[in-house]
Amino acid sequence: MAAELEGNFEGWRRRSTAAHLAAIAALALVMLLRWWGPLSDPSPHLDERSYFTAFERIAAGQSPYFETSYAYPPVFAIAGSWAVEQVGERPVLGALRGANLLGLALALWCSMAWLPGPWRLRLLGGGLFLLVAPAVRFGVLWGNLSLAVAGMLIFALLIWRRAPLTSGLVLGASIALKPLAPGAVLALLAHRPVAKGHRHWIAASVAMTVAAGLVLAFPYLDDLRTLAAGDLVSRSVSPHRIVHLLGLRVHAIWVTVALAVAVVVVARWRPLGRLQLLCLALAAALATSPLVWHHTLLLALPLQIVALQLAYGRFQVASPSSRRRAGWELSMVALAAAAILAAEGATGIYDYPVVLQLFGALPPTLAPALLAGYVIRLTAPAVADS
């Protein structure tokens, strides 16, 4: 199965740039047609309103963090304020939505790189996902930039070996836009590649340098650090919420630090191949982020697709004596993938009894790490896959 996955990926990678761009454009067009109503709405959606409120406060010389729900690095608010001043609100709103369209199309197309079969079937499956997936609807209707950042992050983690500088630039820029990537950058930095070399260090170092320059060099950073995220964490699909529900009054930063240490231990445990590192990095990004919503879990698309493909392949080749076990394995993987797809409910039960919140939040919170562990365990790295 590991060799088959690698062969599928190499066939995908060797296609021309024009073919990849055409596929991404086709997926973006499907999404545009499906969600034309909300995407053409001239009024900002819920999360978009928080962005534009932050832009307005910057224009008025005020901090973007007080009396708003804005919780992103200050550089985005400053750049957005400048853009609105230059071209107006409508073009900036269109640019944000366009970035989300292309970002999700890119994330989905990269996630399907390990699938077998002709491209038209991949496009058909990808288009169907965009039509019916709850997370896509959630992201579009809220206008959250998780869709754009998901594409940046998955793409950067696929190209670091061949283009470490570009990978680092994209990762660093994604952190300045929405800080989901630090856990992934940490996994890349601690990575032990099968083939010798330091390109992972180059990519991670560039990412940290770019992120530091774009985040630390701008004002209002102290205001960002004073934000109380407790109420938001209580609605998140993250280990931080589980700690909160268990009644452990631990600051979110210490939960992140503990999880970051675990990421380093796993990354250093043994050499990892390209697919294995991608799975670890994406799971690390989700686990170490205190605020994870349903649309944020689109980062787990490669984990879901590859894990399901592995489980189904193992079921197909299972002997009669092991077929029942393989069936249970496939069922568990499918349930983990489904938990991620249905995570919207877990973010909306923050006022339910704690036991029910734990019951609803645990599956989508743990599923990305479990699927990553499943893929890492079953795919042996090779020098060519480093």
C-alpha positions as CSV (number, residue, x, y, z in Angstrom):
1,M,0.0,0.0,0.0
2,A,2.8,2.4,0.8
3,A,4.4,1.8,-2.6
4,E,1.0,2.3,-4.3
5,L,0.5,5.6,-2.5
6,E,3.9,6.8,-3.5
7,G,3.3,5.8,-7.1
8,N,0.0,7.7,-7.2
9,F,1.7,10.8,-5.7
10,E,4.5,10.7,-8.2
11,G,2.0,10.4,-11.1
12,W,0.1,13.4,-9.7
13,R,3.3,15.4,-9.2
14,R,4.7,14.9,-12.6
15,R,1.7,16.4,-14.4
16,S,2.3,19.8,-15.9
17,T,1.8,23.0,-14.0
18,A,-0.9,24.0,-16.4
19,A,-2.8,20.8,-15.7
20,H,-2.7,21.4,-11.9
21,L,-3.8,25.0,-12.3
22,A,-6.7,23.9,-14.5
23,A,-7.8,21.3,-11.9
24,I,-7.6,23.9,-9.1
25,A,-9.6,26.4,-11.3
26,A,-12.2,23.7,-12.0
27,L,-12.7,23.0,-8.3
28,A,-12.9,26.7,-7.5
29,L,-15.5,27.2,-10.2
30,V,-17.6,24.4,-8.7
31,M,-17.4,26.1,-5.3
32,L,-18.3,29.5,-6.9
33,L,-21.4,28.1,-8.6
34,R,-22.5,26.1,-5.6
35,W,-22.2,29.1,-3.2
36,W,-22.9,31.9,-5.6
37,G,-25.5,33.4,-3.3
38,P,-23.4,34.0,-0.2
39,L,-20.2,34.6,-2.2
40,S,-21.9,37.4,-4.2
41,D,-23.5,39.0,-1.1
42,P,-22.2,42.5,-0.8
43,S,-22.5,42.4,3.0
44,P,-19.7,40.9,5.0
45,H,-20.4,37.6,6.7
46,L,-19.9,37.0,10.4
47,D,-16.1,36.5,10.5
48,E,-15.6,39.0,7.7
49,R,-17.4,41.6,9.8
50,S,-14.7,41.1,12.5
51,Y,-12.0,41.7,9.9
52,F,-13.6,44.9,8.6
53,T,-14.2,46.2,12.1
54,A,-10.5,45.7,12.8
55,F,-9.7,47.5,9.5
56,E,-11.9,50.4,10.6
57,R,-10.3,50.7,14.0
58,I,-6.8,50.7,12.5
59,A,-7.9,53.5,10.2
60,A,-9.1,55.4,13.2
61,G,-5.8,54.9,15.0
62,Q,-7.2,52.5,17.5
63,S,-6.3,48.9,18.5
64,P,-8.1,46.2,16.5
65,Y,-8.4,44.0,19.6
66,F,-10.7,45.8,21.9
67,E,-14.5,45.8,21.6
68,T,-14.1,43.4,18.6
69,S,-13.9,39.7,18.0
70,Y,-10.7,40.1,16.0
71,A,-8.0,37.6,17.2
72,Y,-5.4,37.5,14.3
73,P,-1.9,39.0,14.1
74,P,-2.0,42.9,13.8
75,V,-0.3,42.9,10.3
76,F,-3.4,41.5,8.7
77,A,-5.6,44.3,10.2
78,I,-3.0,46.9,9.2
79,A,-2.7,45.6,5.6
80,G,-6.5,45.2,5.3
81,S,-7.0,48.8,6.5
82,W,-4.5,50.1,3.9
83,A,-6.2,48.1,1.2
84,V,-9.7,49.4,2.0
85,E,-8.3,52.9,2.0
86,Q,-6.8,52.3,-1.5
87,V,-9.5,50.4,-3.3
88,G,-12.6,50.3,-1.1
89,E,-14.4,47.7,0.9
90,R,-16.0,45.7,-1.9
91,P,-12.8,44.8,-3.8
92,V,-11.1,43.8,-0.5
93,L,-14.2,41.7,0.4
94,G,-14.0,40.1,-3.0
95,A,-10.3,39.4,-2.6
96,L,-10.8,37.7,0.8
97,R,-13.5,35.5,-0.7
98,G,-11.4,34.7,-3.8
99,A,-8.5,33.7,-1.5
100,N,-10.8,31.3,0.3
101,L,-12.1,29.8,-2.9
102,L,-8.6,29.2,-4.4
103,G,-7.2,28.2,-1.0
104,L,-9.8,25.4,-0.4
105,A,-9.5,24.3,-4.1
106,L,-5.7,24.0,-3.6
107,A,-6.1,22.2,-0.3
108,L,-8.5,19.7,-1.8
109,W,-6.5,19.1,-4.9
110,C,-3.3,18.5,-3.0
111,S,-5.1,16.2,-0.5
112,M,-6.2,14.0,-3.4
113,A,-2.7,13.5,-4.7
114,W,-2.4,10.0,-3.4
115,L,-5.7,8.7,-4.9
116,P,-5.6,6.2,-7.8
117,G,-7.5,6.6,-11.1
118,P,-7.8,9.2,-13.8
119,W,-7.9,12.9,-13.0
120,R,-11.5,13.3,-14.1
121,L,-12.6,10.9,-11.3
122,R,-10.6,12.9,-8.7
123,L,-12.2,16.1,-10.0
124,L,-15.6,14.5,-9.8
125,G,-15.0,13.3,-6.2
126,G,-13.6,16.7,-5.3
127,G,-16.5,18.6,-6.8
128,L,-18.9,16.3,-4.9
129,F,-17.2,17.0,-1.7
130,L,-17.4,20.8,-2.3
131,L,-21.1,20.5,-3.0
132,V,-22.1,18.6,0.2
133,A,-19.4,18.9,2.9
134,P,-20.7,20.7,6.0
135,A,-17.3,22.2,6.7
136,V,-17.2,23.9,3.3
137,R,-20.7,25.4,3.9
138,F,-19.6,26.5,7.4
139,G,-16.4,28.2,6.0
140,V,-18.2,30.0,3.2
141,L,-21.2,31.2,5.3
142,W,-18.8,32.5,8.0
143,G,-16.2,33.9,5.6
144,N,-13.3,32.6,7.7
145,L,-9.8,32.6,6.3
146,S,-9.2,29.1,7.5
147,L,-10.0,28.0,3.9
148,A,-7.2,30.1,2.4
149,V,-4.7,29.2,5.1
150,A,-5.5,25.4,4.7
151,G,-4.4,25.6,1.1
152,M,-1.3,27.5,1.9
153,L,-0.3,25.1,4.7
154,I,-0.9,21.8,2.8
155,F,0.8,23.1,-0.3
156,A,3.9,24.4,1.6
157,L,4.2,21.0,3.4
158,L,4.2,19.2,0.0
159,I,7.0,21.3,-1.6
160,W,9.5,21.8,1.2
161,R,11.9,19.2,-0.2
162,R,12.1,20.7,-3.7
163,A,11.5,24.3,-2.9
164,P,12.4,25.0,0.8
165,L,12.5,28.8,0.4
166,T,9.1,29.0,-1.2
167,S,7.7,26.6,1.4
168,G,9.1,28.7,4.2
169,L,7.8,31.9,2.7
170,V,4.3,30.4,2.4
171,L,4.3,29.0,5.9
172,G,5.5,32.2,7.4
173,A,2.9,34.3,5.5
174,S,0.1,31.9,6.6
175,I,1.1,32.5,10.2
176,A,0.8,36.2,9.7
177,L,-2.6,35.7,8.2
178,K,-3.9,33.2,10.7
179,P,-1.5,31.4,13.1
180,L,-2.4,27.8,12.5
181,A,1.0,26.7,11.2
182,P,3.4,26.9,14.3
183,G,2.8,23.3,15.2
184,A,3.5,22.2,11.6
185,V,6.6,24.4,11.4
186,L,7.8,22.8,14.7
187,A,7.3,19.3,13.2
188,L,9.2,20.3,10.1
189,L,12.1,21.7,12.2
190,A,12.3,18.5,14.3
191,H,11.9,16.2,11.3
192,R,14.5,13.4,10.7
193,P,14.4,13.0,6.9
194,V,15.3,9.6,5.5
195,A,17.6,11.2,2.9
196,K,20.4,13.4,4.3
197,G,20.1,17.1,4.0
198,H,19.0,20.3,5.7
199,R,16.2,21.5,3.5
200,H,13.6,21.0,6.3
201,W,15.7,23.3,8.5
202,I,15.8,25.9,5.7
203,A,12.1,25.8,5.2
204,A,11.3,25.9,8.9
205,S,13.9,28.7,9.5
206,V,12.5,30.8,6.7
207,A,9.0,30.3,8.0
208,M,10.0,31.4,11.5
209,T,11.9,34.4,10.2
210,V,9.1,35.6,7.9
211,A,6.5,35.0,10.6
212,A,8.5,36.9,13.2
213,G,9.1,39.8,10.8
214,L,5.4,40.0,9.9
215,V,4.1,39.6,13.5
216,L,6.6,41.1,15.8
217,A,7.5,44.2,13.8
218,F,4.0,45.7,14.0
219,P,2.2,47.5,16.8
220,Y,-0.7,46.3,18.9
221,L,1.0,42.9,19.6
222,D,0.7,43.6,23.4
223,D,-3.0,44.0,23.0
224,L,-3.3,40.6,21.2
225,R,-1.5,38.9,24.1
226,T,-4.0,40.4,26.6
227,L,-7.0,38.8,24.9
228,A,-8.8,36.3,27.1
229,A,-9.5,33.2,24.9
230,G,-11.2,31.2,27.6
231,D,-14.7,31.7,26.3
232,L,-13.6,30.8,22.7
233,V,-11.7,27.8,23.9
234,S,-14.8,26.5,25.5
235,R,-16.3,26.2,22.0
236,S,-13.3,25.0,20.2
237,V,-12.6,21.4,18.9
238,S,-9.1,21.2,20.4
239,P,-7.3,19.5,23.3
240,H,-7.4,22.9,25.1
241,R,-11.2,22.6,25.3
242,I,-10.9,19.1,26.7
243,V,-8.6,20.4,29.4
244,H,-11.0,23.2,30.1
245,L,-14.0,20.7,30.4
246,L,-12.0,18.5,32.8
247,G,-11.9,21.4,35.1
248,L,-8.1,21.8,34.9
249,R,-7.4,25.6,35.2
250,V,-4.3,25.5,33.0
251,H,-3.5,28.5,30.8
252,A,-3.8,27.6,27.1
253,I,-0.1,28.4,26.5
254,W,0.9,25.5,28.8
255,V,-1.3,23.1,27.0
256,T,0.2,24.2,23.7
257,V,3.7,23.8,25.2
258,A,3.0,20.2,26.4
259,L,1.6,19.3,23.0
260,A,4.6,20.9,21.2
261,V,6.9,18.7,23.3
262,A,4.9,15.7,22.2
263,V,5.2,16.7,18.5
264,V,9.0,17.0,18.9
265,V,9.3,13.6,20.5
266,V,7.3,12.0,17.7
267,A,9.2,13.8,15.0
268,R,12.5,12.8,16.4
269,W,11.4,9.2,17.2
270,R,12.3,7.8,13.8
271,P,12.9,9.1,10.3
272,L,9.7,10.0,8.5
273,G,8.8,10.1,4.8
274,R,7.1,12.8,2.9
275,L,3.6,11.6,3.6
276,Q,4.3,10.7,7.2
277,L,5.7,14.2,7.9
278,L,2.7,15.8,6.2
279,C,0.3,13.8,8.5
280,L,2.3,14.6,11.6
281,A,2.6,18.3,10.7
282,L,-1.1,18.7,10.0
283,A,-2.1,16.9,13.2
284,A,0.4,19.0,15.1
285,A,-1.1,22.2,13.6
286,L,-4.6,21.3,14.8
287,A,-3.6,20.0,18.2
288,T,-1.4,23.0,19.2
289,S,-4.0,25.6,18.0
290,P,-6.3,26.6,20.9
291,L,-9.0,27.7,18.6
292,V,-10.1,25.1,16.1
293,W,-13.5,25.4,14.4
294,H,-15.3,23.1,11.9
295,H,-13.8,24.9,8.9
296,T,-10.3,24.8,10.5
297,L,-10.6,21.0,10.4
298,L,-10.4,21.2,6.6
299,L,-6.6,21.0,7.3
300,A,-7.2,17.3,8.0
301,L,-8.4,16.5,4.5
302,P,-5.1,14.6,3.6
303,L,-5.4,12.6,6.8
304,Q,-8.9,11.5,6.0
305,I,-8.4,10.7,2.4
306,V,-5.1,8.7,2.8
307,A,-6.3,6.9,6.0
308,L,-9.5,5.8,4.3
309,Q,-7.6,4.7,1.2
310,L,-5.2,2.6,3.4
311,A,-8.0,1.0,5.4
312,Y,-10.0,0.1,2.3
313,G,-6.9,-1.3,0.6
314,R,-6.1,-3.5,3.6
315,F,-9.7,-4.7,3.7
316,Q,-9.6,-5.7,0.0
317,V,-6.4,-7.8,0.4
318,A,-7.3,-9.3,3.8
319,S,-7.4,-13.0,4.0
320,P,-10.6,-14.7,5.1
321,S,-9.3,-15.2,8.6
322,S,-8.4,-11.5,9.0
323,R,-11.2,-10.0,7.0
324,R,-13.4,-9.4,10.1
325,R,-10.5,-7.5,11.8
326,A,-9.9,-5.5,8.6
327,G,-13.6,-4.6,8.5
328,W,-13.4,-3.3,12.0
329,E,-10.3,-1.3,11.1
330,L,-12.0,0.2,8.1
331,S,-15.1,1.0,10.2
332,M,-13.0,2.8,12.9
333,V,-11.1,4.8,10.3
334,A,-14.4,5.8,8.6
335,L,-15.9,6.9,11.9
336,A,-12.8,9.0,12.7
337,A,-13.1,10.7,9.3
338,A,-16.8,11.2,9.8
339,A,-16.2,12.7,13.3
340,I,-14.1,15.4,11.6
341,L,-16.8,16.0,8.9
342,A,-19.5,16.3,11.5
343,A,-17.6,18.5,13.9
344,E,-19.9,21.5,13.6
345,G,-22.2,20.1,16.3
346,A,-19.3,19.9,18.8
347,T,-18.7,23.7,18.5
348,G,-22.3,24.5,19.2
349,I,-22.9,22.6,22.5
350,Y,-20.8,24.8,24.7
351,D,-23.8,25.5,27.0
352,Y,-24.7,21.7,27.5
353,P,-23.7,19.7,30.5
354,V,-20.0,18.9,30.7
355,V,-20.4,15.2,30.1
356,L,-22.3,15.8,26.9
357,Q,-19.7,18.3,25.8
358,L,-16.9,15.8,26.4
359,F,-18.9,13.1,24.5
360,G,-19.4,15.5,21.5
361,A,-15.9,17.2,21.5
362,L,-13.6,14.2,22.1
363,P,-14.1,12.4,18.7
364,P,-13.4,15.3,16.4
365,T,-10.6,16.5,18.7
366,L,-8.7,13.2,18.7
367,A,-9.5,12.1,15.2
368,P,-6.8,14.0,13.3
369,A,-4.0,12.7,15.6
370,L,-5.5,9.1,15.5
371,L,-5.6,9.2,11.7
372,A,-2.1,10.6,11.5
373,G,-0.8,7.8,13.8
374,Y,-2.6,5.2,11.7
375,V,-1.0,6.5,8.4
376,I,2.5,6.8,10.0
377,R,2.3,3.3,11.4
378,L,1.3,1.7,8.1
379,T,3.5,3.6,5.7
380,A,7.2,2.9,5.8
381,P,9.4,5.8,4.5
382,A,11.8,5.3,1.7
383,V,14.7,7.5,0.5
384,A,12.6,8.6,-2.5
385,D,9.8,9.5,-0.2
386,S,11.8,11.9,2.0
